């Protein structure tokens, strides 16, 4: 096995795979974080739900399908990006309504791909990611269907909290689904530090309780008018602020195309943040962004079907055993 630098941990069964950054001591103790993901008391209540008409689920089966025309097993190429990072190929530069962001929305528009990859019956540690778009979820049925982990949308920008977050976060916890929260990044709205602080205090907190994963920075869409250098700075600011609040290295969710176009395949986060890559394909493994040596989580489909969830749901796979997933959750070697 290749020699690893001190303080780095590996995903079981993946030589040299970075599971997380340097071992950190949790800032909040387990007793200081409640099942809703709030540090202490006094977290702001969720704002009123936004309309989900434009983001309603599309029906379909979980049987593997071929990728959309023009996409490849390694992901679609990036074109049309500018020096200022204004856009990623195929994705509209129109402003996104606050609260409308969800995982994979730009990947779908960029590639036109809705392919289903390996199903839960193929083995591996399986998961889902959800938001208010999935409506009311029966978490007991989700767990019974073999789902072991979930990331749940918590926040967007510095003012929006997903209206279904509390119900989903507590429901997953009560049914022993290892869960975490994610923040949909809006680099056009405010700085990375401000958004990380809002996330950490409105759902993205962490505790070592065998059921809480570190938070996720969902970074996708356009390049929000930022240069590659400016985007790297924004991501770095978010990372440092989140770690200062929680003691954890934030997980980065992105795609090869976005990371290449908007950060220039930056390698500055590879030793710090586990990678969650979006690549909807029936291939045996995903194509990962330049700058990362290995993936930790793979979002392989947007058309999964799971008991307890109405309509389609994103499906995810962890790169390792359940024991390694628990190590990621508990911040242990």
N, C-alpha and C positions, 0 to 999 in steps of 0.2 A: 504494500500500500504506500502511496506517495507520502513523504514527510509533510506534516501539517504545521503551520505556524502556531506558537503558543496561544492558548485562549480560544481556539476555534474548535467546533464540534462537528461531527460527521453524521450524515444520515445513514442509518444502518443499511448495509448492502450496497452502498454507492461509494466507491473509492474516491476519497478526497472531496466529497460533497459537503458544502458548507450548510449546516443547519441553521446556525445563527451566528451572530457576532460574538465578541468577547463576553465571557460570563459576567452577568451583572446582578447585583443584589436588588431585589424588588424594592421600589420606593414605598408603595403602600403594602401593608401586611394584609393577609387574607381577611382578617376581621374588619379592615377598614373599607372594603369594597363590597357593596351589596350585589345580589344577583342581577340587578338592572344595569350594572356596569358603571355606577356612579361612585366616585371617591368621596366617602363621607356623606354628608347630607346637603340638601339645598340645591340639587341640580335642577335646572330649569325644566319645566314641563314641555312636552312635545307640542309643536305648533299644529294647527289644523291640517288635516291631510290635504295633499294636492291631488288634482285629477289624475287618474291613471289610464284614461281612455287611450292616450297615444302610446302607452307602453304596456297594453294588455298582452297577456300571454298568447302565443300562437300554438294551436294544438298540433300534435304530432306524436309519433311513437319514438321509443328509444332505440329502435333497430338502427344499426350503422347505415349511414347513407354516404354517398360520394360527396366530395367537396364541391362548392359552387364553381361554376365556370370561371376560369381565369385564376383561381387560387391554386396553390400547390401545397405539397406536404410540408414544405419548409416555410410556408407563409407567403403572402403576396408581397411584391416589391413596393417600395415607397417611391412616389413620384410627385412632382409638383411642390415639394417643400421649398421654402425660401430660406435665405440667410437669417431672417428674423424668426424663423420657425413658425410661420403663420398657419400652416395646415399640414395634415397627413393625408396621403392619397385617398380620395373618395369621401372623406369626412367633411361635412358641412362646417363652414366657419361661422355660421349664424350663432348668436348668443344662445346658450342653453338656459331654459327657465330654471330658476332655483328650485331644487328638489327633484328635478327630472332625471338626474344622473343615476346610473346603475351600472354594475359591472358588465363589461362586454359590449355596451351599446356602440362604442366607436369601432371596436374590432369588427362587429357585424357590418357596419356601414362601410368600413374600409375594405373589407374582403368580400362581402356578400355571402359569407360562409355561415352555415348553421349545422355543420357536420357533427355527427355523434361518434364519439370514440369508444373506448372500452367501457362496457357496462359493469354494474356491480357484480354480476355473475362471473365476470372474468377475474375476480380476485382483487387484491390490493385494498388499501384503506381508502374508502370512498366518502365523499362529502358533497355538500351543496353550498351555494351562496344565494341569499334571498334579500328582498326588500319589501316595501309595501306593495310592489307590483304583484307579488304572489298572494296577496290577500290574507285571510285567516288561515293559519297553518296548524295542523294537528300533529304536534311533535312526537307524541307516543307512536303514531303510525309511521312517522319518518324514521324514528330509531328502529322500529320493528322491520322496516324495509332494508336495513343493513347500513344506513347512513351513520357514520361514526363522528363526523365533525361538520361544522357549519360556520361560515362567516356571515354576519348580518349587518346590513347597512344601518349605520348610526347617524352620521352627520354629512353635511355638505356645506362648504364655505365656513362662515362664522355665525350663522343665524339659523340654519335649518337642521332639525332633527327629524329623522324618519318617524312618521306617526305610528308605525307598527313595531318599532324597535323594542320598546319595553316588553311587550307581549311576547315577541319572538325570543328575546334574550332570556327571559325567565322561563318560557316554555321549553326551550332547548335545555337549559340547566336542570330543570325538574325531571326531564326525561333522559338525563345522562348523555346528551349529545355534547361533545367537547366543542365549545363555541367561542367565537371572538367577534369583534366589531370591525367594521371598515368605514373609512372616510373617503367620500368622493371628492377628489381634489378640484379646486377652482383657482388656479394660479392667476386668473384674470381678475379675481375679486379682492384678494388680500394676500398678505405674505404667508410664507410657510410656517413661521413661528406662531402667528395668530391662529391659523387653522389647526395646527397641532394642539395648541392649548385648548381650543374649543372642543376638539375631538376627545381629548383625554378627560375632560370634565363633563362630557355629555354622552358617555357610553363606552369610550375607549380605554377606560381604566383596566388595570390588571391585578389579579391575585393568584397566588400559588395554591390552587384548590383542586387540581386534577381535572378541571373542567373549563379553564379559561385560557384561550390562545392570545398571543400578542396582537395588537391592533394592526390593521392593514391600511396602507396608503394606496388607494385606487387612482392611478395616474394614467389618463388616456384622453382621447378626444383630439382637439387641435393642439397646437403648441402655444396657444393663447397669446400670440404676438410676442413671445419671448425668444431671445437668441438661445442657442445651446448653452452658452455659459450662464446666462441668467436662469435658465431652467435648472441647471445643476445646482446653482446657489439656492433656489427655492426648495428643491428636494432636500438638500443638505440642512437647510434651516428647519424644515419640518422634522427631519430625523432627530436632530439635536434637541429640539423642544420636546418632542414626544418622549425621548429617552430620559430627559431631565424630569419629566412628570411621572413616568411609570417605571423607570429602570429597565425597560425593554427596548430591543431593537425592532423598529417597525418593519413589518413585512411589506414588500413592494409588489403590487399587482400591475402588470403592464403586458405589452406585446412586443415582439421583435420589431415590427414596423415603427411603432410609436417611439420606442427607446432609441432606435437608430436615427429617426428623423428629428426628434426633439432634444436629445441629449448627445447625439453623435456617438452612440454605443459606448457611453461612459462606463468605466470600470470602477469608479470611485465608491460605489455602494456594495460591491460584491463581497467584501470582507465584513460588512456590517449587517446588511439586510438579507434575509431569506427571500428568494425569488418565487413569486407566484405568476406563472406565465399563461397567457391566453393563447391557445392554438387549437382551434376546433378541427379535429382531424381524426380519421380512423387509423392513422399510423400508430406504431407501438410506443412512440415517445414524441414529445413536442420539439419544435425548433425554438431555441431560446435566444434572447437578445444578445448581441455582442456586448462584452463587458461583464458577463456573468458566466462562471464556469459550469454551473449546474442548476437545475430547478429543484425547488422544495415542494411546491404545489403546482398542479397542472389543471387548468380549466379546459376541459376537452370538448364540451358540448354546451349549447344553449337550449337543446331540445330534449333534455332528460325528463322522464316521468317517474315520480316517486310517490308512494302511498302517503296520504296526509297533505299533499300539496296539489291544488287544482291547476291543471294546465302544465305548461312547460316550465322547467327550472334548470338553471345552470348546474352542470355536474363537474365535480372536481376529484382529483386523485392525489394522495400524499405520496411522496417519494421515499418510502420506507415502511417500517412496521408500525403497529399501534404503539409499541414501546417507545419508538422514536417520536411519534406524534405527541405522546405524553411528555417526553423530554422537552419538546418545543413549548408545550403548554406550561410546564413547570420551571422552565429555565434551568434545567439540570444537564450534566454531561451525558 
